[in-house]
């Protein structure tokens, strides 16, 4: 779409200043490990010997528990950024 607009000479819309969050939401505390200690999920993979000569999916699905843990870790990726902001209440 951007290439088409450039080639046809159409003006690209310029976005105004990005609006940052005005409220910091504390992470939900749980009995599990601290979110900063949770490492990124490494996907399970089919061994290379089994991959040869087939078209099966290489990456396997994580377990439900592993997927939920990864989702909790991933949803708080904003934590370091938003903690450092000064909230003005706008």
Backbone torsions as a table, in degrees:
resi	resn	phi	psi	omega
1	UNK	NA	-43.1	-179.7
2	UNK	-66.5	-41.3	179.2
3	UNK	-62.9	-43.0	178.7
4	UNK	-59.5	-44.3	179.4
5	UNK	-64.9	-38.6	179.4
6	UNK	-66.2	-46.3	-177.8
7	UNK	-65.9	-40.7	-178.5
8	UNK	-83.2	-5.8	176.8
9	UNK	82.0	12.6	178.2
10	UNK	-75.0	147.6	-178.7
11	UNK	-77.0	133.8	174.9
12	UNK	-82.5	141.3	178.5
13	UNK	-72.6	128.4	178.1
14	UNK	-97.0	124.4	179.7
15	UNK	-76.8	144.4	176.7
16	UNK	-74.6	-176.7	-178.2
17	UNK	-55.8	139.4	179.4
18	UNK	-70.0	132.1	179.3
19	UNK	-89.1	118.9	179.8
20	UNK	-84.6	159.1	179.4
21	UNK	-61.8	147.2	-179.0
22	UNK	-105.7	-5.2	-178.5
23	UNK	-133.4	136.6	175.3
24	UNK	-95.8	127.8	178.8
25	UNK	-105.6	118.4	178.8
26	UNK	-65.2	142.3	176.9
27	UNK	-65.8	149.8	178.3
28	UNK	-71.0	129.2	179.0
29	UNK	-79.8	145.2	179.6
30	UNK	-141.3	170.3	179.4
31	UNK	-79.6	-10.4	-179.1
32	UNK	-77.6	-179.3	179.6
33	UNK	-57.5	156.7	174.1
34	UNK	-63.2	143.0	-177.4
35	UNK	-62.0	-27.0	179.1
36	UNK	-72.1	-20.1	-179.8
37	UNK	-91.7	-10.5	-178.4
38	UNK	-79.3	125.9	180.0
39	UNK	-89.1	157.1	-179.8
40	UNK	-63.2	140.7	-179.0
41	UNK	-68.3	126.7	173.9
42	UNK	-95.1	121.6	-176.6
43	UNK	-67.0	143.8	174.1
44	UNK	-74.4	142.6	-178.0
45	UNK	-131.5	152.3	174.9
46	UNK	-69.8	136.0	178.9
47	UNK	-57.7	146.4	-178.4
48	UNK	-53.5	-36.2	-179.1
49	UNK	-63.6	-34.7	179.8
50	UNK	-78.1	-23.8	-179.4
51	UNK	-71.8	-30.9	-174.1
52	UNK	-63.5	124.4	175.7
53	UNK	81.0	15.6	177.0
54	UNK	-140.0	166.5	-179.4
55	UNK	-114.6	26.0	179.5
56	UNK	-69.9	155.8	175.7
57	UNK	-60.3	135.3	-179.7
58	UNK	-81.4	-45.7	178.3
59	UNK	-84.3	131.7	178.2
60	UNK	-94.5	157.6	179.5
61	UNK	-71.7	141.0	175.8
62	UNK	-74.5	162.9	175.3
63	UNK	-69.1	164.0	179.8
64	UNK	-60.4	-42.7	-179.6
65	UNK	-64.3	-42.2	179.1
66	UNK	-64.9	-39.6	178.9
67	UNK	-65.9	-41.1	178.6
68	UNK	-65.8	-40.3	177.8
69	UNK	-63.1	-43.5	179.0
70	UNK	-64.8	-39.7	179.3
71	UNK	-64.1	-41.7	178.6
72	UNK	-63.7	-41.0	179.3
73	UNK	-65.7	-45.1	-174.9
74	UNK	-69.2	-36.0	-177.5
75	UNK	-67.4	-16.0	179.6
76	UNK	-107.2	26.2	179.8
77	UNK	-67.0	-16.7	179.6
78	UNK	-82.1	-6.4	-170.2
79	UNK	-57.0	-50.6	-178.9
80	UNK	-62.3	-39.6	-178.3
81	UNK	-68.4	-48.0	-174.0
82	UNK	-75.7	-24.6	177.5
83	UNK	-67.0	-30.7	-175.7
84	UNK	-82.8	-10.3	-179.7
85	UNK	-78.5	150.4	170.4
86	UNK	-98.7	118.5	-175.7
87	UNK	-88.1	129.3	-176.6
88	UNK	-100.1	-8.6	179.2
89	UNK	80.9	19.2	179.8
90	UNK	-68.6	NA	NA
